[in-house]
């Protein structure tokens, strides 16, 4: 069963029943117009620094108010997908009990027993309810000694209708979004190419419009500089690995290793959608107690579905 996709179910919170309920993953009853774009937000929220529960609560509030501009839990976010890494087992319930999350998001997974065996922290994906999820699954990396995985969600989005068209859209497509935390440290260098390669294969399946993976890629050495290209993915960051404005780790606090661009947004090259260059967030972000929310900065971008004729025009 090594590296075999394991099915997951997205879940939504039922206020009437007061609990999280698994969805069918079939996205039935889709009503147009669906969004033609979705915000993608990725953040490693640091499992090992003290106060993980308080820091995760602060991270969720920061995402709500500063990143997605919802000043109260009653405000609905734009279509979005939040990818969290290093959520520790003991603070996982902070996500499920958060009022804003309960009101407006699907969560994958809703239990830490869906993480690899022995994991003390892991990945969690939140999808706003305005974006139908038609499939979800995880791949546990067989070559990982750190219980690492990738979580995939298939999102239904609309192709924009041509100008002056009476149609609501030019069709509905599926875009796959992966959330991952690749193997850490210099000793993980041999594992990371295989792990990203497995993700790339799943993002490039034929029936998809394409795919995006974001998360902590642990890109710390020379061998990491080319692995995205080697597995057929493009980097949404346009300025190279030596541009300090792209660095996402090593400042909060200063570490024994030099600062670097550990976190990335990568996407397939087939066309049919576009990914904006990501921007950092969480720079200087602290809890009410004065602690850094995370040792990583987060990344935020927007994925746009484009018509095939638009793609041709863009290439010209």
N, C-alpha and C positions, 0 to 999 in steps of 0.2 A: 504493500500500500504506500510505499515511499513516493512522495511528491504527487500523489493522486489527489485531485480536487475533492474536498469534503463538503457536501451541501450544507448551507446555512439558511436560516429563515430570518428575514428582517422582522422586527416587532414594532408595534405602535402601542402607545399607552391609551387605555380606555378609561376615561374619567368616570363613566357610568359604573364600570366594574372595579375601578380602583386598582388595576394591575396592567402589566404589559402582556399583549396578546400577539402571538406570531401571525404574520401575514401569509398569504398563499403563494407569494412570489410569482403570480401569474399576471399581475397588472391588468386585471379585467376591468371593464367599464371605463376605459380611458376616455376622457372627454377633452376634446380640443377647445381652445388651443393649449397645447403643452408648451412649456418654456423652450426657447430656441438656444438658451445659454444657461450655464450654471456656474456659480462661484465655487472654486475649489480651495479649501483651506487645510493646510497640513501643519501639525505642531507636535514635536516630541516634548512631552510634559514632565520628563525627568522623574523616574521612580525612586531614586536612591537618596536624594537630599531630604532632610528632615521635614516633617509636616506635609506628607503627600496629599492628605485629604484637604487641608486648607489651601494648598497650592492648586490642586485640581479645581476646587470651587472657584478660586480666583481666576484660573484659566478660562473656565466656562463663562464667567461674568465678563472677562476681557473679550472673549470671542463674541459674546452677545452684544456688548455695548460699543467696543472700539473697532472691531473688524466688520461685523455685520449690521452695525448701527441700529440696534434695537435697544432703546433706552429702558424699557420695562419688559418683564416676562410676557406681557400681553401683546407685544408687537411681533407680527409675523415677519420672518426674515425673507430676503430674496431667495430664489431657488439656489440651493447650496448643498455642498457635500463637505463635511468636516472629517478630516482624517487625523486621528490621534495615535501617537505611539508612546510607549512606556507608561501606560496606565497601570498602576500596580494593583494587585489583587485586593488589597485592603481598602482602596479608595474607589473601586469600580462602582459601588452603589451611589457615589456622588453624582454620577451621570444619570442613573435611572431615577433618582429622586429630585433632580433639578426640574423646576417648574417649566422653564422655557423649553427644555428638551422634551418634557412630557407633552407639552401643547403642540409642538410643531415638527417633531422629528421622528423618523424611523431609526432604530438602532440595530447594528450588526457587529458582534453578537450581543446577546443580553445576559450571557453567563460566562464566567472565566473558565468553565470546564470545556468550552469550545476552543480554548487555546491549546497549544502543544502540551503534552504531559510534563509536569514539573515547572511550567512557566510561573514565575512570580510577578510578571508584568507582561503587557501585550498591546496589541493594536485593536482599536475600536473605531468604527465608521458610523457617522450620523448623516442621514440624508433628509433634507426637508420634505415634508409631506406633499409639497407641490410638484415633486419629481417622482413619478412612478418607478418602483424597483421591480424588475421582472425576474431577477435571479440574483443569488448570492452564494458564494462558496469561499473556502479557504484552502490554501496549500501550505502544509507544514514542510519546511525544508529538511530533507533527510540528511543533508550534510552540515546541519547546524548543531553546534554544541551549546548554544545559548537559547534554545527553544524559540527560534525565530520563525515567522510565517508571513504570508501575505493574505489579505482579505480583499475579495473582489465583489463589486456590486455592478449590476447592469442597469443603466438608467435609460428611460424612454424620453426622448426629446423630439421636438418638431424641427423639420427643415423649413426655413423661412419661405413664405410664399413669394413669388415674383412681384415686383412693384405693380400696383394697380390691379392685382388679381383678386377676384371675389373669394378665393379660397382662404381658409384660416391658416393652412400650411401647405407645404409641398410634400407632405408625407411624414411618417414617424420612423425614427431610427433608434438603434441601440448603441449606446456608448458605454464601454466598460471602464470602471475606475478601480484601480488597485491602491491599497494602503499597505505600506511595508516598512520594516525595520531590518535592514540587512546586517549580516554578521559584523561584529565590532572588532576594533583593535587591529594592529598589524598582522596578528596570527589569523585573522578572518579574511585576509586578502585572497586566499585561494578559493574560499567559499563564495564570495560575493558575485563573481561572474556567473557561476552556475545558478545562483538564486535569482539574479536579475534576468538571466536567460529564460528561466521557467516562467517568470512574470510576462516577459515579452511574448512568448509563445501564446499565452492566454489572451493577451491584448490584441493579437493579430489574427484571431480566428475569423473565418470567412464571413460569417453572418453579421459581424459587427461593423458599424461605421468606423470604428477605430477604438483606441484606448489610451488612457493616461495612467501613469503610476507616480505617486508622490510619497514622500516620507524621508526617513533618515537612512541615507545610502551609505553612511560611514565612509565617505570618500576621503581617505586620509593619506593615501600613498600614490606614487606614480602609476601603479598598475590600475588604479581606479579611474584614471583620466579618460580612458577610451572604452570602458566596458559598455556604456550606453550605445555608442555607435557600433560596437562589436556585435551587439544583440539586436540591432535594427531599430533602435529608438533614437529620437532627437531630444535635445536638451532645450527646455523653454528659456533658460537663461542664455543671453546672447553675448556675454562679455568675458567668458573664459574663467578658469579656476583661480587665476592669480589676481582677480579684481576684488579688492577688499570689500567693496559695497555688496558683494554677493555672499560674503562669509556669514555663516549661520550659527557658529559655535566657537567657544573659546574665550568669551568675554565676561560671562555671568556665572561664576567669577573667572578670572584668568586661570588657565589650566597648565598642567605640565607639558601638554602637547600644544603646538602652535595653533592659533585660530585657523579655521578653514570652512569651506563650503561643503559641509557634511550632508545637508538636506537639499533635495532636488525635486524638480517636476520634469518628467520625461514623457514623451508621447509617440505614438506610431506615425509612420510617414505616408500612409495611404492617401491622405487628404480627406475632404468632406467635413472637416472641422478645423478650427484654429485655436491655439492656446496662447493667451497673452503672456508676456514676460512676467514672471512672479515678482512680487514685492515682499520685503520682509516686514514682519510685525513682531511685537513683543520686545522690542529693543528698550531696555531699561525698565521693563514691566516688573512691578513688585506687588506683594500681598500687602494687606493692611498692617501686617506685622513687620514689614520692612525686608522680607526675604524675597529673593528672586523667584518669580513664578516658575521659571525653567532656566536651565543652562543653555537651551537652544532658543534661537529666534524661530518664529513660524514663517511660513510662506503662504501668500494668497495670490490667486490668479483667477482668470475667467476663461471657461471653455465655451466657444461659440460653434454651433452647427452652421455650416454654410452650404448653399446650393452648389451642385456640380458646376454650373455655368459661372458661378461666382469664383469657384476655385480656379477655373481656367483663366478668368480675368485677372485673378491675383497673381498667377504664375507669369502672365504676360507683363 
